Amino acid sequence: MTAQIEQDHTRATLMPADRAMLDYAAKLTRKPGDMVEADVAALRAEGFNDRAILDIAQVTAYYAYVNRIADGLGLSLETYWAEGENPSGLPVESGRKSHG
């Protein structure tokens, strides 16, 4: 399922609340100026409370911020991160570019 979500979350088999959360995060990432109260209302309709909505917005914004800083400084991931591994053996996100 992780691969489905990474490729296109809209085509993955998800619970409605998970889909709403990912739709919100994707829109906030790709078109932040288009966010409106209806986007928050969609999360509330799926059972998210204000704290959960704040958490979703903050995590999404944090990742955008960190990626912008790294990209702005010309940084790239170490090879093991780009390949989906890390020294701890835990899975990691992919999607950022690596320059080896």
N, C-alpha and C positions, 0 to 999 in steps of 0.2 A: 504494500500500500504506500510506503514511503516514496517509492519510485513514481507511482501514479501521481501523488501529490506534488512532487518536484517537477514533473513534466507539465501537468495541467490539473490543478485541484478541482476544476469544474467538471472533469470527466471521471474523477475518483468516486468510489462508493463510500459516501460519508453520511453520518448522522446529520440531520438538519442544523443542529446547533454548531457542529464543526464546520459545515459548509458556510454558514453565516459568518462565523469568526474568520475563516480564510477569505471570504469575499470582502469583508471589511478591511482586513490586513492588506490584501492585494490592492484594493482601491486607494487606501491611505498611502501605500508605497508608490503606486504608479501615477495617481492623479490626486495628490493631497488637496489641491485647490478646489476640487469638485466635491469634497466631503460636505454633507448636510445633515441636519438633525434626523432625517429619515434613515440614514446609515446607522445611527445609534439606536433608533427605534427598532430597526430590524434585529439588532442584537438583543434588545429587551424582549422582543416578541419570542425569542428562542430561549428565554429564561436567564439571560445574563443580567446581573445586578450592576449598579454603578461602579463598584470596586472592580469587578471582573472586566468591565468595559474599559476602565482606566488602565488596568493591567495590560489588556490587549493593545491599546493605543500606545502605551509607554514602551512595551517590548518591540512593537513594530517600529516606532520612531527611533528607538535606541539602535536597532540593527541598521536602519537607514543612515543614521548619524555615523556610526562606526565605519560603515562601508564607504561613505563619502569622504571621511578623513583618510582612510587607507588609500582610496583611489586618488585623492587629491595630493597625497604625498608620494604617489607612485609605488606604493608597497604592494607586495604580492604574498600569497599564502606560501608557506613552506610546502614542499612537494607532498609530504605525508598528509597534510590537511586537504589539499586539492584532490588527493586520491581517496578521500573518505576515511582516512585512518588517523589515529593520533597515538602518542606514546602510552596513554592510559588504556588503550584497547577499546574505548567506547566509540560508538558510531558518531560521526560528525556530519554537519550540513555540507552540501556541495553547492556550487553555483557561482562562487567567486572565481575570478580568473587566477591562474597560477603561471608564473614565469619560470618555474623550475627552481 
